[in-house]
Amino acid sequence: MKASDLRPKTKDQLKEELGNLRKEAFNLRFQKAGGQLGKTARTRQVRRDIAASRRCWARRPRAKE
């Protein structure tokens, strides 16, 4: 996932995307522990996607209260 894909998303969409990625990372960890993980590179890609989503979230201007 590229940053250019994440920038136009709203905070709610980013939050949902981050939740989905975390669930996927959790499932991949269990597959690895059970010896059922087929694509080991997917774990690395999911970790990087989570980091990209968090960076995009952090760079957003904060709403004034």
N, C-alpha and C positions, 0 to 999 in steps of 0.2 A: 504494500500500500504506500502510495506516494503522498507527500505533504500536499501536493496540489489537489489530490483527491479529498483531503481532509479539510482544507481551508474553507471551502464554501459551506460546510455543514454547520448546523446550529449546535449550541451546547447540548441540547437534549439528544440530538442525533449522535454527537460524539460520546456522550455518556452511555447511550445504548450500544454503540459500537465497541466501546471499551469493555462493557459488561459481557458482550458476546465473545470477545477475544479472551477474556479471563476464563470464561467457562470452557472455551476450546483448549486453552492451556492446561486447565485442570484435567480435562478428559485425556489429553495427550500424555500427561504425567501418569495417569492410571494405566493407560495402554502400555506405556513403557515398562511400568512395574510388573504388569502381567505378561510381558513378552509378546504383545499383540501389535506393537507399533510398527506400521509398514513404512511410512515415510518419515525418517528421522529428521530430515531437513525442515519439515513443517514446524517442529518445535521451535527451532531457531527463528523462523519467519514470523511465527506468532509473537514471540518475545519482542522482536523488532517492531512489529505492528503496534503492540501495546505501548512501546516507548514512543513511537511516532505520534500516536493518539494523545499520549500524556503531554508531549512537547507542544502539540498544537493547542491543547486545552490551556496550558500554562501561558502561552503567548497571546491568548485572547485578552483584550482589554476588560478590566473588571467593571461591572455595572456600578454606577454611582448610586448610593443609597440615600 
